[in-house]
Amino acid sequence: MTTSYRGTPVSEGVAAGELYLPDQAGGTGAVTAAGTGAQAVTVTADDVRAAFSLVAAERNALAGRLREAGRDHEADIVEIGALMAADPALSAPALDALDALAGLAATSAPVSGGDQAKHASVRRDPSRYPLAAAAAAIAAAAETQAAILEALPDPDLAQRASDVRQVAAAVSAALAGDAAAAPPPAAPFILVRADVDPAELIRLVDAGHLAGAVSVGGGASSHAAIIARGLGLPMLAGADQAVLTAPAGHPAVLDAGGGELVVDPVPGDAVPGDLVRGDLGPAGLARVRAAVGGSAAVASGTVPSGSCRTADGERVTILCNVASAAETRLGLANGAAGVGLLRTEIPFTRAADWPDRAGHLAALTPVLSLLGGKRAVVRLLDFAGDKIPPFAGAAGLPAFLRAPGALAAQLTAILQAGAGTDLAIMIPMVRALDEVDRVRVELARAAKAAGVDPPPLGMMVELAATAAAAAAFAASVDFFSIGTNDLTADVLRRDRSELRPADASERRVLAAIATTVRAAGEAGIGLSVCGDAAADPAVLPELLAIGVRTVSVGAAKVPAVARWIAQADTRKPVVPGAG
């Protein structure tokens, strides 16, 4: 019988394969208190400590391998899990719960004076506890920490609660050992978990056969979702809890664009018609049907020249948004002409202070070394909006510009690492002309010291007021890049975490974009769109009709965006006076 489960799309695409549910009792390394095997097996407090240490060590080792491969962004995310596993704030409450359990056991029988001292320090006592009790203590400690995070008003910080639960599940699995673990399928599969662990996601992708993922917890800003988008892996978050009872090993189709997982789908024409939604369309339905028939691979194609033409002959350049060497390789392999947005803050999400020149060079070189002769637009550090500042005083562009030596260090490193590229530098979240002026003066100084000409300097347009004043800003910069995510949130006065890319098609947002496009055209400067709306099949044709001719999108989205561009007709302006 066909069963469907809903969730929130966090990384779009279509996938097919058998279900792999590590959280089901008896199916994998997850330990449940109700499991009879978990009741029979016993562990010590030292075993619990060792399990926390093992998870921390495994994640640190994985992060090291990722860094060696130039995948710094993914390594940073994995290392956060390692820090959580090593943090006594998570392990100590679990051990305290075992202390309490031992205390209860001690009160059930007479205890001599000499034994009282021994029971008062049960963490050094070799007493054994049911594995299920230890797993329950770990889960309870994680829930306490997760509840604190979920209560925070910042939605991005609140989603870190999923990270805590993921680490706890990994510790319980490590405590249970190999007897409780079932290997993933040797054929294409869809991972279904209460909370998808970003470290696990990376391991499964690298091992092969992972076709998609579904998480009951988390959201679009979760670390697992960020990893999935970067790798082009279809994923849902916030899924119906009932999905955890789905039959492991059964065939399934994941329509991440439509927000649905279909288990035991009917082959051929019997595939549920409501899978055809969003960017799926008739071609997507054909891919779903092919997948149900046994072929999970979807050929995406590439963009041969980094640009393509619309149906009415307009040339459009396609660049990619990246934060790591792995994403850059994927974008170039998919045919991107270069990088339209290099997010430089990602490697420094745990920094204790502003990075120095050496730190910037270490982060930039693996990416920019892949872009010889190609466009490389490097955005200055952007600890604002959904980019959580790693230390006090780091939030926003003004803080960066005020910090002694911070801007100079990054500009010097960018000029050195990007020497062989078609380099450009971009200022984030600009609010005032003097911010542009300060960066241009510092850039001229750094370029003179390096013995090179200053590269083009542009700015992001991410605020309604900045878009309205685009004509004034255009005289001071060499290009605009429209960040539709923040611009849409600011224009509509809505929280960014509540928005979808398609919300950029609202008239007020399109009008702000049109104003910016017009100002760039009149000033003769470049313009691109680097927000998620550029990779939305409904919004992209409207952007092209307004006059956008360069887009920068996620590395995995390049081929799909090229197809949508080829189908678009730019001769119909959607905002009066925009065409």
VEXDREN-2710 file (C-alpha; in Angstrom, 1 decimal):
% VEXDREN-2710
k/r/px/py/pz
1/MET/0.0/0.0/0.0
2/THR/1.3/3.4/-1.0
3/THR/1.9/5.8/2.0
4/SER/3.0/9.4/1.8
5/TYR/4.7/11.6/4.4
6/ARG/5.1/15.4/4.3
7/GLY/8.0/17.5/5.3
8/THR/9.6/20.9/4.6
9/PRO/11.8/21.1/1.5
10/VAL/15.3/22.2/2.5
11/SER/17.3/20.8/-0.5
12/GLU/15.3/20.2/-3.6
13/GLY/15.5/17.3/-6.0
14/VAL/14.0/13.9/-6.8
15/ALA/15.5/10.7/-5.4
16/ALA/14.5/7.0/-5.3
17/GLY/15.8/4.0/-3.3
18/GLU/15.0/1.8/-0.4
19/LEU/14.3/3.2/3.1
20/TYR/17.1/3.1/5.6
21/LEU/15.9/4.0/9.2
22/PRO/18.7/3.9/11.7
23/ASP/16.4/5.0/14.5
24/GLN/14.2/1.9/14.4
25/ALA/14.7/-0.5/17.2
26/GLY/16.7/-3.5/16.1
27/GLY/17.5/-1.8/12.8
28/THR/20.6/0.0/13.6
29/GLY/22.9/1.6/16.2
30/ALA/20.2/3.7/17.8
31/VAL/19.3/2.4/21.3
32/THR/15.8/2.5/22.7
33/ALA/14.9/2.1/26.3
34/ALA/12.2/-0.3/25.4
35/GLY/14.5/-2.7/23.5
36/THR/14.9/-6.0/25.3
37/GLY/18.5/-6.3/24.2
38/ALA/19.3/-3.0/25.6
39/GLN/17.8/-4.1/29.0
40/ALA/20.0/-7.2/29.0
41/VAL/23.3/-5.5/28.1
42/THR/25.0/-3.5/30.9
43/VAL/27.6/-0.7/30.8
44/THR/29.7/1.3/33.3
45/ALA/30.0/5.0/33.8
46/ASP/33.5/4.7/32.2
47/ASP/31.9/3.2/29.1
48/VAL/29.6/6.2/28.8
49/ARG/32.6/8.6/29.1
50/ALA/34.4/6.5/26.5
51/ALA/31.5/6.7/24.1
52/PHE/31.4/10.5/24.3
53/SER/35.1/10.6/23.7
54/LEU/34.9/8.2/20.8
55/VAL/32.2/10.3/19.0
56/ALA/34.3/13.5/19.6
57/ALA/37.4/11.8/18.2
58/GLU/35.6/10.3/15.2
59/ARG/34.2/13.7/14.3
60/ASN/37.5/15.5/14.7
61/ALA/39.1/12.8/12.5
62/LEU/36.4/13.3/9.8
63/ALA/36.8/17.0/10.0
64/GLY/40.6/16.6/9.4
65/ARG/40.0/14.4/6.3
66/LEU/37.5/17.0/5.0
67/ARG/40.0/19.8/5.4
68/GLU/42.7/17.8/3.6
69/ALA/40.3/17.5/0.7
70/GLY/39.6/21.2/0.7
71/ARG/36.1/20.8/2.1
72/ASP/36.5/23.4/4.9
73/HIS/32.8/24.4/5.1
74/GLU/31.8/20.8/5.8
75/ALA/34.7/20.3/8.3
76/ASP/33.5/23.3/10.3
77/ILE/30.1/21.8/10.7
78/VAL/31.4/18.4/11.7
79/GLU/33.8/20.0/14.3
80/ILE/30.8/21.6/16.0
81/GLY/29.5/18.1/16.7
82/ALA/32.9/17.1/18.0
83/LEU/32.9/20.1/20.4
84/MET/29.4/19.1/21.7
85/ALA/30.5/15.5/22.3
86/ALA/33.5/16.7/24.3
87/ASP/31.5/19.3/26.3
88/PRO/30.8/18.3/29.9
89/ALA/27.5/20.2/29.6
90/LEU/26.2/17.3/27.7
91/SER/28.0/14.3/29.3
92/ALA/28.0/15.4/33.0
93/PRO/24.1/15.4/33.3
94/ALA/24.0/11.9/31.8
95/LEU/26.6/10.7/34.3
96/ASP/24.8/12.4/37.1
97/ALA/21.7/10.5/36.2
98/LEU/23.6/7.3/36.5
99/ASP/24.8/8.5/39.9
100/ALA/21.2/8.9/40.9
101/LEU/20.4/5.4/39.6
102/ALA/23.2/4.0/41.7
103/GLY/22.0/5.9/44.7
104/LEU/18.5/4.4/44.3
105/ALA/20.0/1.0/44.1
106/ALA/22.1/1.6/47.2
107/THR/19.0/2.6/49.3
108/SER/17.2/-0.6/48.5
109/ALA/19.7/-2.7/50.6
110/PRO/21.6/-2.1/53.9
111/VAL/24.8/-0.3/53.3
112/SER/27.7/-0.5/55.8
113/GLY/29.7/2.6/56.8
114/GLY/32.6/1.6/54.6
115/ASP/30.3/1.1/51.6
116/GLN/28.7/4.5/52.0
117/ALA/31.9/6.2/50.9
118/LYS/32.1/3.9/47.9
119/HIS/28.5/4.7/46.8
120/ALA/29.1/8.4/47.3
121/SER/31.4/8.4/44.3
122/VAL/29.7/6.1/41.9
123/ARG/31.6/7.5/38.9
124/ARG/34.7/5.6/40.1
125/ASP/32.6/2.6/41.0
126/PRO/32.6/-0.3/38.5
127/SER/28.8/-0.8/39.0
128/ARG/27.0/-1.7/35.8
129/TYR/23.8/-0.2/34.5
130/PRO/21.4/-1.4/31.8
131/LEU/22.3/-0.1/28.4
132/ALA/18.8/1.2/28.0
133/ALA/19.2/3.2/31.2
134/ALA/22.4/4.7/30.0
135/ALA/20.8/5.5/26.6
136/ALA/17.9/7.1/28.4
137/ALA/20.2/9.2/30.5
138/ILE/22.1/10.4/27.5
139/ALA/18.8/11.3/25.6
140/ALA/17.5/13.1/28.7
141/ALA/20.6/15.2/29.0
142/ALA/20.4/16.0/25.3
143/GLU/16.8/17.0/25.5
144/THR/17.5/19.4/28.4
145/GLN/20.2/21.1/26.3
146/ALA/18.0/21.0/23.2
147/ALA/15.1/22.6/25.0
148/ILE/17.3/25.5/26.1
149/LEU/18.4/26.1/22.5
150/GLU/14.9/25.7/21.1
151/ALA/13.7/28.5/23.5
152/LEU/16.1/31.0/22.0
153/PRO/14.4/33.7/19.9
154/ASP/17.0/33.4/17.1
155/PRO/15.6/30.7/14.7
156/ASP/19.1/29.7/13.5
157/LEU/20.4/29.2/17.0
158/ALA/17.3/27.3/17.9
159/GLN/17.9/24.8/15.1
160/ARG/21.2/23.9/16.8
161/ALA/19.0/21.8/19.1
162/SER/19.0/19.2/16.3
163/ASP/22.8/19.0/16.5
164/VAL/22.7/18.2/20.2
165/ARG/20.2/15.3/19.6
166/GLN/22.3/14.0/16.7
167/VAL/25.4/13.9/18.9
168/ALA/23.4/12.1/21.7
169/ALA/22.2/9.5/19.2
170/ALA/25.7/8.9/18.0
171/VAL/27.0/8.5/21.6
172/SER/24.2/5.9/22.3
173/ALA/25.1/4.1/19.1
174/ALA/28.8/4.0/20.1
175/LEU/27.9/2.8/23.5
176/ALA/25.8/-0.1/22.0
177/GLY/28.7/-1.1/19.8
178/ASP/28.5/-3.1/16.5
179/ALA/25.9/-5.5/17.8
180/ALA/23.2/-2.8/17.5
181/ALA/24.4/-1.3/14.2
182/ALA/23.1/-2.4/10.8
183/PRO/25.1/-1.2/7.7
184/PRO/23.4/1.0/5.1
185/PRO/22.1/-0.7/2.0
186/ALA/24.5/-1.5/-0.8
187/ALA/22.0/0.0/-3.3
188/PRO/20.5/3.5/-3.6
189/PHE/18.7/4.4/-0.4
190/ILE/16.9/7.2/1.4
191/LEU/18.0/8.0/4.9
192/VAL/15.2/8.6/7.4
193/ARG/16.1/9.8/11.0
194/ALA/14.6/11.7/13.9
195/ASP/17.6/14.1/13.4
196/VAL/19.9/13.7/10.4
197/ASP/23.5/14.1/11.6
198/PRO/25.6/16.3/9.2
199/ALA/28.7/14.1/9.9
200/GLU/26.7/11.0/9.1
201/LEU/25.4/12.6/5.9
202/ILE/28.9/13.4/4.7
203/ARG/30.1/9.9/5.4
204/LEU/27.2/8.3/3.6
205/VAL/27.5/10.6/0.6
206/ASP/31.2/9.8/0.3
207/ALA/30.6/6.1/0.7
208/GLY/28.1/6.2/-2.2
209/HIS/24.4/5.0/-2.6
210/LEU/22.8/7.8/-0.5
211/ALA/20.1/9.2/-2.7
212/GLY/18.2/11.5/-0.3
213/ALA/17.4/12.2/3.3
214/VAL/14.4/12.9/5.5
215/SER/14.7/14.4/9.0
216/VAL/11.9/14.8/11.6
217/GLY/13.9/17.5/13.3
218/GLY/15.8/20.5/12.0
219/GLY/14.9/23.0/9.3
220/ALA/16.3/25.0/6.4
221/SER/19.1/26.5/8.6
222/SER/20.2/23.2/10.2
223/HIS/23.7/22.1/9.5
224/ALA/22.5/18.9/7.7
225/ALA/20.3/21.0/5.4
226/ILE/23.3/23.3/4.6
227/ILE/25.4/20.2/3.7
228/ALA/22.6/18.7/1.6
229/ARG/22.1/21.8/-0.4
230/GLY/25.8/22.2/-1.1
231/LEU/26.0/18.6/-2.3
232/GLY/22.7/18.7/-4.3
233/LEU/21.2/16.0/-2.1
234/PRO/17.4/16.0/-1.9
235/MET/16.3/16.5/1.7
236/LEU/13.2/17.2/3.8
237/ALA/13.2/18.4/7.4
238/GLY/10.4/18.9/9.9
239/ALA/8.9/15.7/8.6
240/ASP/5.8/13.9/10.1
241/GLN/7.0/11.9/13.0
242/ALA/5.1/8.9/11.7
243/VAL/7.8/8.5/9.0
244/LEU/10.0/6.9/11.7
245/THR/7.6/3.9/11.6
246/ALA/7.8/3.5/7.9
247/PRO/8.9/0.0/6.8
248/ALA/12.7/-0.2/6.5
249/GLY/13.9/-1.7/3.2
250/HIS/10.8/-0.8/1.2
251/PRO/11.1/1.2/-2.0
252/ALA/10.4/4.9/-1.8
253/VAL/10.5/8.1/-3.9
254/LEU/11.5/11.4/-2.3
255/ASP/10.2/14.6/-4.0
256/ALA/12.1/17.1/-2.0
257/GLY/10.8/20.0/-4.1
258/GLY/7.2/19.0/-3.4
259/GLY/7.9/18.2/0.2
260/GLU/6.8/14.6/0.1
261/LEU/8.2/11.1/0.6
262/VAL/6.2/8.3/-1.0
263/VAL/6.7/4.8/0.3
264/ASP/5.8/1.7/-1.8
265/PRO/4.9/3.8/-4.9
266/VAL/3.1/2.1/-7.7
267/PRO/5.4/1.8/-10.8
268/GLY/4.8/3.5/-14.1
269/ASP/1.7/5.7/-14.6
270/ALA/0.4/4.9/-11.2
271/VAL/2.9/7.2/-9.5
272/PRO/0.8/9.7/-7.5
273/GLY/0.0/12.6/-9.7
274/ASP/0.4/15.1/-6.8
275/LEU/4.2/14.5/-7.0
276/VAL/4.1/16.8/-10.0
277/ARG/4.5/20.2/-8.3
278/GLY/7.1/23.0/-8.0
279/ASP/10.0/22.6/-10.3
280/LEU/9.2/18.9/-11.0
281/GLY/6.8/19.3/-14.0
282/PRO/6.3/16.7/-16.7
283/ALA/10.0/16.1/-17.0
284/GLY/10.3/15.6/-13.3
285/LEU/7.4/13.1/-13.3
286/ALA/9.3/11.1/-16.0
287/ARG/12.3/11.0/-13.8
288/VAL/10.2/9.8/-10.8
289/ARG/8.7/7.1/-12.9
290/ALA/12.1/6.0/-14.2
291/ALA/13.4/5.9/-10.6
292/VAL/10.5/3.8/-9.4
293/GLY/11.2/1.4/-12.2
294/GLY/14.7/0.8/-10.8
295/SER/16.9/3.6/-12.0
296/ALA/17.7/6.1/-9.2
297/ALA/20.3/8.0/-11.2
298/VAL/19.2/11.2/-12.8
299/ALA/21.4/12.6/-15.5
300/SER/21.6/16.4/-15.0
301/GLY/23.8/17.6/-17.8
302/THR/26.1/20.6/-17.7
303/VAL/26.3/24.1/-19.1
304/PRO/29.1/23.9/-21.7
305/SER/30.2/27.5/-21.8
306/GLY/29.1/28.9/-18.5
307/SER/26.3/30.8/-20.2
308/CYS/23.2/30.1/-22.2
309/ARG/20.5/31.9/-24.2
310/THR/16.9/32.5/-23.4
311/ALA/14.2/31.4/-25.8
312/ASP/14.3/34.9/-27.3
313/GLY/18.1/34.9/-27.7
314/GLU/19.3/36.8/-24.6
315/ARG/22.7/35.6/-23.3
316/VAL/22.7/34.9/-19.5
317/THR/25.9/34.0/-17.5
318/ILE/25.6/31.4/-14.8
319/LEU/28.0/31.5/-11.8
320/CYS/27.9/29.5/-8.6
321/ASN/27.7/30.3/-4.9
322/VAL/30.3/28.4/-2.8
323/ALA/32.0/28.2/0.6
324/SER/34.4/25.3/-0.1
325/ALA/36.6/23.7/-2.7
326/ALA/34.2/20.8/-3.0
327/GLU/31.3/23.1/-4.0
328/THR/33.6/24.9/-6.4
329/ARG/34.6/21.7/-8.1
330/LEU/30.9/20.7/-8.4
331/GLY/29.9/24.1/-9.8
332/LEU/32.6/24.1/-12.4
333/ALA/31.9/20.5/-13.3
334/ASN/28.3/21.5/-13.9
335/GLY/29.4/24.2/-16.2
336/ALA/29.4/27.4/-14.1
337/ALA/31.5/30.2/-15.6
338/GLY/33.1/30.9/-12.2
339/VAL/32.1/31.9/-8.7
340/GLY/29.7/34.8/-8.2
341/LEU/29.7/34.5/-4.4
342/LEU/32.5/33.1/-2.2
343/ARG/31.3/33.1/1.4
344/THR/34.4/33.9/3.4
345/GLU/32.9/33.8/6.9
346/ILE/32.1/30.1/6.9
347/PRO/35.6/28.9/7.8
348/PHE/35.6/31.2/10.8
349/THR/32.3/30.3/12.5
350/ARG/34.2/29.4/15.7
351/ALA/36.9/32.1/15.6
352/ALA/37.7/33.8/18.8
353/ASP/38.8/37.0/17.1
354/TRP/39.0/38.6/13.6
355/PRO/41.1/36.3/11.3
356/ASP/44.6/37.4/10.4
357/ARG/46.1/37.3/6.9
358/ALA/47.5/33.8/7.3
359/GLY/44.1/32.5/8.4
360/HIS/42.4/34.1/5.4
361/LEU/45.0/32.7/3.1
362/ALA/44.5/29.2/4.4
363/ALA/40.8/29.4/3.8
364/LEU/40.8/31.2/0.4
365/THR/43.6/29.3/-1.4
366/PRO/41.9/25.9/-1.8
367/VAL/39.0/27.6/-3.5
368/LEU/40.6/30.3/-5.5
369/SER/43.4/28.0/-6.8
370/LEU/40.6/26.2/-8.7
371/LEU/39.5/29.4/-10.5
372/GLY/42.5/30.3/-12.6
373/GLY/41.3/32.7/-15.3
374/LYS/37.7/32.5/-14.1
375/ARG/35.5/34.9/-12.4
376/ALA/35.9/34.9/-8.6
377/VAL/33.7/37.3/-6.6
378/VAL/34.9/37.2/-3.0
379/ARG/32.5/38.6/-0.4
380/LEU/34.1/40.2/2.6
381/LEU/33.3/38.7/6.0
382/ASP/29.6/38.8/6.6
383/PHE/28.6/38.0/10.2
384/ALA/25.1/39.4/10.0
385/GLY/21.5/38.1/9.5
386/ASP/21.5/34.3/9.5
387/LYS/25.4/34.1/9.8
388/ILE/25.8/33.8/13.5
389/PRO/28.7/36.0/14.8
390/PRO/31.3/33.7/16.4
391/PHE/32.4/36.2/19.0
392/ALA/31.2/39.3/20.7
393/GLY/31.4/42.4/18.6
394/ALA/31.6/40.6/15.3
395/ALA/28.0/41.3/14.1
396/GLY/27.6/43.4/11.0
397/LEU/29.7/45.3/8.5
398/PRO/30.3/48.4/10.7
399/ALA/31.9/46.1/13.4
400/PHE/34.2/44.6/10.7
401/LEU/35.2/48.1/9.4
402/ARG/35.9/49.4/12.9
403/ALA/38.1/46.5/14.0
404/PRO/41.8/47.5/13.7
405/GLY/43.5/45.6/10.9
406/ALA/40.6/43.3/10.2
407/LEU/39.7/44.6/6.7
408/ALA/43.4/45.1/5.7
409/ALA/44.2/41.5/6.6
410/GLN/41.4/40.1/4.5
411/LEU/42.0/42.3/1.5
412/THR/45.7/41.5/1.5
413/ALA/44.9/37.8/1.6
414/ILE/42.3/38.0/-1.2
415/LEU/44.7/39.8/-3.5
416/GLN/47.4/37.2/-2.9
417/ALA/45.2/34.1/-3.2
418/GLY/43.2/35.4/-6.1
419/ALA/46.1/36.6/-8.2
420/GLY/45.5/34.2/-11.1
421/THR/41.7/34.7/-11.2
422/ASP/39.3/37.2/-12.7
423/LEU/39.0/38.7/-9.2
424/ALA/36.3/41.0/-7.8
425/ILE/35.6/41.9/-4.2
426/MET/32.1/42.4/-2.8
427/ILE/30.9/44.3/0.3
428/PRO/28.0/42.7/2.2
429/MET/24.9/44.4/3.7
430/VAL/25.8/47.9/2.7
431/ARG/23.7/50.7/4.3
432/ALA/25.8/53.9/3.6
433/LEU/28.1/55.3/1.0
434/ASP/30.9/55.9/3.5
435/GLU/31.1/52.1/4.1
436/VAL/32.0/51.7/0.4
437/ASP/34.4/54.6/0.5
438/ARG/36.3/53.1/3.5
439/VAL/36.7/49.8/1.7
440/ARG/37.8/51.4/-1.5
441/VAL/40.5/53.4/0.3
442/GLU/41.8/50.3/2.1
443/LEU/41.7/48.2/-1.1
444/ALA/43.7/50.8/-3.0
445/ARG/46.3/50.7/-0.1
446/ALA/46.5/46.9/-0.2
447/ALA/46.8/46.8/-4.0
448/LYS/49.6/49.3/-4.0
449/ALA/51.5/47.3/-1.4
450/ALA/51.0/44.2/-3.5
451/GLY/52.1/45.9/-6.7
452/VAL/48.8/45.2/-8.5
453/ASP/45.9/47.2/-9.8
454/PRO/42.8/47.2/-7.5
455/PRO/40.2/44.6/-8.7
456/PRO/36.6/45.7/-9.3
457/LEU/34.8/46.5/-6.0
458/GLY/31.1/45.8/-5.8
459/MET/28.4/45.7/-3.1
460/MET/25.4/43.5/-2.2
461/VAL/22.0/45.1/-2.4
462/GLU/20.1/43.4/0.5
463/LEU/18.0/46.1/2.1
464/ALA/15.0/48.0/0.9
465/ALA/16.6/51.4/1.6
466/THR/19.7/50.4/-0.3
467/ALA/17.7/49.3/-3.4
468/ALA/15.7/52.5/-3.3
469/ALA/19.0/54.5/-3.3
470/ALA/20.7/52.3/-5.9
471/ALA/21.3/55.2/-8.3
472/ALA/23.4/57.0/-5.6
473/PHE/25.3/53.8/-4.8
474/ALA/26.0/53.0/-8.4
475/ALA/28.3/55.9/-8.8
476/SER/30.6/54.5/-6.1
477/VAL/30.9/50.8/-7.1
478/ASP/31.8/48.7/-10.1
479/PHE/28.9/46.2/-9.8
480/PHE/25.8/45.3/-7.8
481/SER/24.9/41.8/-6.5
482/ILE/21.3/41.4/-5.4
483/GLY/20.9/39.2/-2.3
484/THR/17.3/38.2/-2.7
485/ASN/17.0/36.3/0.6
486/ASP/17.7/39.3/2.8
487/LEU/16.1/41.8/0.4
488/THR/12.9/39.9/0.3
489/ALA/12.8/39.7/4.1
490/ASP/13.5/43.4/4.5
491/VAL/11.0/44.5/1.8
492/LEU/8.2/42.3/3.1
493/ARG/9.2/42.9/6.8
494/ARG/9.2/39.2/7.5
495/ASP/11.7/36.9/9.2
496/ARG/14.1/35.4/6.7
497/SER/13.7/31.9/8.2
498/GLU/9.9/32.0/7.3
499/LEU/10.5/32.9/3.6
500/ARG/10.6/30.7/0.5
501/PRO/12.6/31.7/-2.6
502/ALA/9.3/32.1/-4.5
503/ASP/8.4/35.0/-2.1
504/ALA/10.8/37.1/-4.2
505/SER/8.1/37.2/-6.9
506/GLU/5.9/39.5/-4.8
507/ARG/5.4/42.8/-6.6
508/ARG/7.1/45.0/-4.0
509/VAL/10.3/42.8/-4.1
510/LEU/10.3/42.7/-7.9
511/ALA/9.9/46.5/-7.9
512/ALA/13.0/46.9/-5.6
513/ILE/15.0/44.6/-7.9
514/ALA/13.9/46.5/-11.0
515/THR/15.0/49.8/-9.4
516/THR/18.4/48.3/-8.8
517/VAL/18.7/46.8/-12.3
518/ARG/17.7/50.1/-13.8
519/ALA/20.3/52.0/-11.8
520/ALA/23.0/49.6/-12.8
521/GLY/22.1/49.9/-16.4
522/GLU/22.1/53.7/-16.3
523/ALA/25.5/53.8/-14.6
524/GLY/27.0/51.2/-16.9
525/ILE/28.0/48.9/-14.1
526/GLY/27.6/45.1/-13.7
527/LEU/24.8/43.4/-11.9
528/SER/24.0/39.9/-10.8
529/VAL/21.5/38.1/-8.5
530/CYS/23.1/35.7/-6.0
531/GLY/20.1/34.9/-3.8
532/ASP/18.0/31.7/-3.8
533/ALA/15.4/33.3/-6.0
534/ALA/17.8/33.0/-8.9
535/ALA/17.5/29.2/-8.7
536/ASP/13.7/29.2/-8.3
537/PRO/11.9/28.2/-11.5
538/ALA/9.0/30.6/-10.9
539/VAL/11.0/33.6/-10.0
540/LEU/13.9/33.2/-12.5
541/PRO/11.9/34.1/-15.6
542/GLU/10.7/37.3/-13.8
543/LEU/14.2/38.3/-13.0
544/LEU/15.2/37.8/-16.6
545/ALA/12.3/39.8/-17.8
546/ILE/13.3/42.7/-15.5
547/GLY/16.8/42.7/-17.1
548/VAL/19.0/40.4/-15.0
549/ARG/21.7/38.8/-17.2
550/THR/24.0/37.2/-14.6
551/VAL/22.9/34.8/-11.9
552/SER/24.9/33.0/-9.2
553/VAL/23.3/29.9/-7.8
554/GLY/24.1/26.8/-5.7
555/ALA/26.7/24.6/-7.4
556/ALA/24.2/21.7/-7.7
557/LYS/21.6/23.9/-9.3
558/VAL/23.6/25.1/-12.3
559/PRO/22.3/22.6/-14.9
560/ALA/18.6/23.1/-13.8
561/VAL/19.0/26.8/-14.0
562/ALA/20.4/26.6/-17.5
563/ARG/17.4/24.6/-18.6
564/TRP/15.0/27.1/-17.1
565/ILE/16.8/30.0/-18.7
566/ALA/16.6/28.3/-22.1
567/GLN/12.8/28.1/-21.7
568/ALA/12.4/31.7/-20.6
569/ASP/11.2/34.6/-22.7
570/THR/12.5/38.0/-21.5
571/ARG/10.1/40.1/-23.7
572/LYS/7.4/40.3/-21.1
573/PRO/8.3/42.8/-18.3
574/VAL/6.5/41.8/-15.0
575/VAL/6.9/45.2/-13.4
576/PRO/5.6/48.2/-15.3
577/GLY/8.5/50.3/-16.5
578/ALA/11.1/47.6/-15.7
579/GLY/11.6/46.4/-19.2
END
